[in-house]
């Protein structure tokens, strides 16, 4: 690997078929990345060296690698691991639930690339098994199950847009446990130990964005201590992420329905995290608005 590769920024985009790779590739191209689609994994090393020799001409390259490569895809995991260990690339994995993937393939009336003579679900399960190793070593996982193409493009811009970005971008997300754990969470906090404002008649119709609910949640026993200690722990985690060249992380904070406690605590934790040097914070409330 050429030493000149240190100035090159490369993203390897992979994940489940139907999870939005084309949308992400288009969004990255709109953001000024040089995008290469369906590249055989064996061409990743030469591409890094080529990009390094171009100097500033092609500073940011995004490469889509997926199972369409057939037998060539077999070496993908080892090649990607080598590039990541050398600091030459970051891996972005796009995922979605099986139900969401089936629905998308049915909408476009196309077979899954690994379906063969089986069903859509057979193809999805075969691909998920084949992609396990890459998902485990990914730097960023984006769960697109509940995102439309515009929301996914916005998410890509938040993560990979050209700006004077700090060294670490954190997404702090509220969610409801009854709707399932976020697939793209790096860390999960359970806020169900706090009293639920749902059982307070005047607070039930409100959300954690309303001052009345926020004040109620933050005034509960152990809530201030939890926020203080959790932010302190995250500050240490953020320092570790930067040392390990991990640039993005998702912190998920859940309560029963994702409407009151998790929203209020997410907002407070995010506010305090924004005070950390070298960190930018994006807030998402995944389940706010659901019945």
C-alpha positions in Angstrom: 0.0 0.0 0.0 1.5 3.3 -1.0 2.2 5.8 1.8 0.5 8.4 -0.4 -2.9 6.7 0.4 -3.0 8.5 3.7 -4.5 11.6 2.1 -7.2 9.7 0.3 -10.6 9.2 1.9 -12.4 6.0 0.8 -15.8 4.6 1.8 -16.7 1.1 1.0 -20.4 0.8 0.7 -22.0 -2.6 1.0 -25.0 -4.3 2.6 -28.2 -6.1 1.8 -29.6 -6.0 -1.7 -32.6 -3.7 -1.5 -31.3 -1.8 1.5 -30.5 1.4 -0.5 -27.0 1.0 -2.0 -28.0 2.9 -5.2 -29.6 5.7 -3.2 -26.5 6.0 -1.0 -24.2 6.0 -4.1 -26.2 8.7 -5.8 -26.3 10.8 -2.6 -22.5 10.5 -2.2 -22.0 11.5 -5.8 -24.2 14.6 -5.2 -21.9 15.4 -2.2 -18.8 15.4 -4.4 -17.6 11.8 -3.9 -16.1 9.9 -6.8 -18.4 6.8 -6.9 -17.5 3.4 -8.4 -20.4 0.9 -8.5 -20.2 -2.9 -8.3 -16.4 -3.0 -8.2 -14.8 -6.5 -7.7 -13.2 -6.5 -4.2 -9.9 -7.5 -5.7 -9.8 -4.0 -7.4 -10.0 -2.1 -4.1 -6.2 -2.1 -3.4 -5.3 -0.9 -6.9 -8.0 1.8 -6.6 -6.5 3.1 -3.3 -3.1 3.3 -4.9 -4.6 5.0 -8.0 -6.4 7.5 -5.8 -3.2 8.2 -3.9 -1.3 9.0 -7.0 -3.9 11.5 -8.2 -3.2 13.8 -5.3 -6.0 16.2 -4.7 -7.7 15.4 -8.0 -9.8 12.6 -6.4 -9.7 13.1 -2.6 -12.9 11.2 -1.8 -13.8 7.8 -3.3 -16.9 5.7 -2.5 -17.0 2.2 -3.8 -20.1 -0.1 -3.9 -19.2 -3.7 -3.3 -21.9 -6.4 -3.1 -22.9 -9.9 -4.0 -23.4 -9.1 -7.6 -19.7 -9.8 -7.9 -20.5 -13.5 -7.7 -17.5 -15.7 -6.8 -15.3 -12.6 -6.8 -17.1 -11.5 -3.6 -15.6 -14.4 -1.7 -12.5 -12.4 -0.9 -14.3 -9.2 0.2 -14.1 -9.7 3.9 -10.3 -10.3 4.0 -9.6 -7.4 1.6 -11.8 -4.9 3.4 -10.3 -6.0 6.8 -6.8 -5.3 5.4 -7.7 -1.8 4.1 -9.4 -0.9 7.4 -6.5 -2.1 9.5 -4.2 0.1 7.3 -6.5 3.1 7.8 -7.1 3.3 4.1 -10.9 2.9 4.1 -14.0 2.9 6.1 -16.9 0.4 5.7 -20.5 1.4 5.5 -23.1 -1.3 5.8 -26.7 -0.8 4.7 -29.3 -3.1 6.4 -33.1 -3.5 6.6 -35.5 -6.0 8.1 -36.4 -9.1 6.0 -40.0 -7.8 5.8 -38.8 -4.4 4.4 -36.6 -6.1 1.8 -39.3 -8.5 0.6 -41.7 -5.5 0.2 -39.2 -3.5 -1.8 -38.4 -6.4 -4.1 -42.1 -7.1 -4.6 -42.7 -3.4 -5.5 -40.1 -3.4 -8.2 -40.9 -7.0 -9.3 -37.3 -8.1 -9.5 -35.8 -11.3 -8.2 -33.2 -11.3 -5.5 -29.7 -11.9 -6.9 -29.2 -15.0 -4.7 -32.8 -16.3 -5.1 -32.2 -18.9 -7.7 -35.1 -21.3 -7.9 -36.2 -20.4 -4.4 -38.3 -17.6 -2.9 -37.4 -14.0 -2.2 -36.9 -14.8 1.4 -34.5 -17.7 0.5 -32.3 -15.2 -1.4 -32.4 -12.6 1.4 -31.5 -15.2 4.1 -28.6 -16.5 1.9 -27.3 -13.0 1.4 -27.6 -12.2 5.1 -25.5 -15.2 6.0 -22.9 -14.3 3.4 -22.7 -10.7 4.6 -22.4 -11.4 8.4 -18.6 -10.9 8.5 -18.7 -7.6 6.7 -21.5 -6.3 8.9 -19.6 -7.2 12.0 -16.5 -5.2 10.9 -18.4 -2.2 9.6 -17.6 1.3 10.8 -21.2 2.6 10.2 -24.4 0.6 10.0 -27.4 2.4 8.5 -30.8 0.7 9.1 -33.0 1.8 6.2 -36.1 -0.2 7.1 -38.2 2.9 7.9 -36.4 5.4 5.6 -37.6 6.6 2.3 -35.0 7.6 -0.4 -35.1 11.3 0.7 -34.6 10.5 4.3 -31.7 8.1 3.5 -30.0 10.8 1.3 -30.3 13.2 4.2 -28.8 10.7 6.5 -25.8 10.2 4.1 -25.4 14.0 4.0 -25.3 14.2 7.8 -22.6 11.5 8.0 -20.4 12.1 4.9 -21.1 15.7 3.7 -18.2 18.0 2.9 -17.7 20.4 5.8 -15.2 21.3 8.5 -16.4 18.2 10.2 -15.2 17.3 13.7 -13.4 14.1 14.2 -16.4 12.3 15.6 -20.1 12.5 14.6 -22.5 11.1 17.1 -26.2 10.3 16.4 -28.3 10.3 19.6 -31.5 8.5 18.9 -34.7 7.9 21.0 -36.8 4.8 20.4 -39.5 2.7 21.8 -38.7 -0.9 22.9 -42.1 -2.0 21.8 -41.1 -1.2 18.2 -37.8 -3.1 18.4 -34.2 -2.3 19.0 -32.5 0.0 16.4 -30.4 -2.2 14.2 -27.8 0.5 13.7 -27.1 1.3 17.4 -23.6 1.1 18.7 -24.8 1.5 22.3 -28.3 1.2 23.9 -29.5 2.8 27.2 -32.7 1.6 28.8 -34.7 4.4 30.4 -37.6 2.4 31.6 -36.3 2.7 35.2 -37.8 6.2 35.3 -41.5 6.8 36.0 -43.5 6.9 32.9 -45.2 10.3 32.2 -47.8 8.4 30.2 -49.6 7.7 33.5 -49.8 11.4 34.4 -53.1 12.5 32.7 -51.9 16.0 31.8 -48.6 14.7 30.4 -49.8 11.7 28.5 -50.7 13.6 25.3 -47.5 15.5 25.3 -44.0 14.4 24.2 -40.5 14.6 25.6 -40.0 17.8 23.5 -42.5 19.6 25.6 -41.1 21.5 28.6 -43.6 20.0 31.0 -42.5 16.4 30.2 -38.9 17.3 30.1 -39.0 18.9 33.5 -41.0 16.0 34.9 -38.5 13.4 33.6 -35.4 15.2 34.6 -36.7 15.8 38.1 -37.2 12.2 38.8 -35.0 10.4 41.3 -31.8 9.1 39.7 -32.4 11.0 36.4 -29.9 13.8 36.9 -27.3 11.3 38.1 -27.9 9.0 35.2 -27.4 11.8 32.7 -24.3 13.1 34.4 -22.6 9.7 34.6 -23.8 8.6 31.1 -22.4 11.7 29.4 -19.1 11.2 31.3 -18.9 7.6 30.1 -19.7 8.7 26.5 -17.0 11.3 26.7 -14.5 8.5 27.5 -16.0 6.4 24.7 -15.7 9.3 22.3 -12.0 9.7 23.1 -11.5 6.0 22.4 -13.4 6.1 19.2 -11.1 8.9 17.9 -8.0 7.0 18.9 -9.4 4.0 16.9 -10.3 6.2 13.9 -14.0 5.5 14.3 -15.7 8.6 13.1 -19.4 7.8 13.5 -21.5 6.2 16.3 -25.1 5.9 17.2 -26.3 6.1 20.8 -29.8 4.8 21.2 -31.9 5.6 24.3 -35.1 3.7 24.7 -38.3 3.8 26.8 -41.5 1.8 26.2 -43.0 3.8 23.4 -40.3 6.3 22.4 -42.5 9.3 23.2 -41.7 10.7 26.7 -38.7 9.5 28.7 -36.4 8.6 25.9 -37.1 11.8 24.0 -36.5 14.0 27.0 -33.3 12.3 28.0 -32.0 12.1 24.4 -32.4 15.8 24.1 -30.5 16.5 27.4 -27.7 14.0 26.6 -27.3 15.5 23.2 -27.1 19.0 24.6 -24.3 18.0 26.9 -22.4 16.0 24.3 -22.3 19.1 22.0 -20.1 20.7 24.6 -17.4 18.1 24.0 -14.5 19.2 21.8 -14.3 17.6 18.3 -17.7 16.1 18.5 -20.9 16.9 16.4 -24.2 15.6 17.5 -27.3 14.8 15.5 -30.6 14.0 17.2 -33.2 11.5 15.9 -36.4 10.5 17.4 -37.2 7.3 15.6 -40.6 6.5 17.0 -42.0 9.9 17.9 -45.4 10.3 16.3 -46.2 6.6 16.3 -49.4 5.6 18.0 
